[in-house]
Amino acid sequence: MQRIVSFDPTSRRVRFAHYFTVAYCIIGLVLAVNLRDSVLYATTEFRNNEVGIVAYYPKDWLLDTRSAVLRATDSARLGFKTVIEVNVEPFAPRMSARNVIDGLTLERQAALPYYRNLTTFEQTLRTQDVAVVSEYSYVYAPNDPFLQAITAVVIGRDVLVIRRNQAILITFQADARTYEQDLALFDRFLDALEY
């Protein structure tokens, strides 16, 4: 003899079970997004007390401090590897930010093939400092003779901040195909930078 159990979809217990199921799904989605973001946006702290720089660069990037105060490179990227670089140079009272940007332009025109200055403008940073921003492009060709036929157009951005008789130059360079998505990463780096 089988017993038939009646099911009342309007009962109080069933309604609360629906609410708990929906709440449980929403909490699970929020936790999943937080875990994803903590892995994607994980950073490593870099501190140089000599020049007063504290930066947070992406966790899996390669750090080099020989040629600059900080040079972080996305070594996992194929082709041109995205670069974030911080340099600090002395700044004389008679100089202007435009002198520094023009000097960089002259150096790069001699060293980089098909270098072209795109635009220069002023921008107010999170720290309320007014920075001079210069964007440029050039063609990257690897030194490897087997890969020289594979070139990439690189778009770069220099952010120059003058503070305490120092010119702080933050440089970002990325392949033109991934520039927009990598620019968001550079903006997070720039917002967290302390100098």
PyMOL commands that set and color helices and strands:
alter all, ss='L'
color gray80, all
select helices_A, chain A and resi 12-40+97-111+179-192
alter helices_A, ss='H'
color red, helices_A
select strands_A, chain A and resi 43-48+53-58+62-64+70-73+83-90+116-124+130-140+152-163+166-175
alter strands_A, ss='S'
color yellow, strands_A
deselect
rebuild
show_as cartoon
